[in-house]
Amino acid sequence: QVQLVESGGGLVQAGGSLRLSCAASGSSFSINTMGWYRQAPGKQRESVATISSGATINYADSVKGRFTASIDNAKNTVYLQMNSLKPEDTAVYYCSARSVSGFRYWGQGTQVTVSS
């Protein structure tokens, strides 16, 4: 079992910044890939950034150049630095981890609201 706890969401004005954190605990040694997803009201959940076991990071086109994902392996924590935020970035952001067996874990989500 893997537990994921996110923090760092909130309300920010357009153009502002936020940093999300996601701490993994439990059987974190089984994690193969971690990532950030988001779900806006009335929309499907979408991938924002994924970090592979080889530390390759892939971003959604909509956030490239504005968001930066990183990982601190010593702390079993992943981060999402979000700059130049736009109202369309408003969503619940979820941390996700996928084990080597393919099982996907989700955090509880953290709300990010960007006002115009």
N, C-alpha and C positions, 0 to 999 in steps of 0.2 A: 504494500500500500504506500502511496505517496500523498502527502498533504501539501497543498499550495495555498499560501496566504498572501493576498495582494494588499498593497497600501499605496497611498499617494494621490488618489483621485481628488477631485474638487471642482470648484467653479473658478474660471479664469476668463479674462477678456480676450477677445481676438487679438492675435499677435503675441500673446503671452506664452509661458512655458510651464510645464509640469513634469515631474519625474515619478514614474510608477516603479514600485518594487514588488518582487514576488519571491518569497522565501519558500524553499522546498524542504520538506522533512520526511522522515520515514525511510522507505527503501529507495532513496534518491540515487543509489548506485545503479539502479536498473534503468535510469532515464537515458534515452537515446537522443531525443530532440526536445527542445523547449521553444515556446513561442508566445506571442501576444495576439489575441483576437479581439474583435469588438463587435458589438451589436447595437445598432441604433433602433429606435422605436419603429416598428413596422417593417424592419429589414432583416435579412438573414445575417447570421454571424459570419464575419469575414476575417481572413487572416491579415494581420498588420505586419508582423515580423516573425521569422522563424530562425532559430539558431540550431544548427546541426551539431552532432557530436564532434565534428571536425572544426567547429567554430565558424563555419560558413553561415553568413547571415543574409537572408533574403527579405526584401521589403515589398509591400504593396506599392504599386505605382503612385497611388494617391498620397503616400507619406514619404516617398524618397526625397532626400535632401532636407527633410524637416525632423524626422524621427530617427533616433539612434538606439539600437538595442545592444545590450552588453551583458556579460555574465561574469560573476565572481565565483569561481569554482570552490574556493576555500570556504565561502559562506553559503554555498548552494543557493545563490540568489541571482535572479536575472532582473535587469532594469530596462525601462523604456523611457528615454529622455525625449520629450516632445516639445519642440520649439515651433514658433510661428503658427500657433494653433489657430484653426479656423472653426467657425460655427458648425461646419459639416463634420468636424471631428467629434462632435458630441455623441457619446455612446457609453454603454457599459463595457469596460475593458476587462478581458479575462486572460489570465495566465493559463497556459496549458503545458503539459508534459506528456510525452509519449514514451512508453517503456520499450525495451528491446523486443518484447513479445508483441508489441503493437497496441497495447491497451493505452487509452488516452485518459489522462486525469485533467480535471478543471478546478480552478480556484473559484471563489465565491463571487468574484467580479467587483469592480470598483467604478463608480460613476465619474465620468469626466463631462463637464458641461462648459461649453465655450460660448460666451455671450458676444453679440455683435455690437 
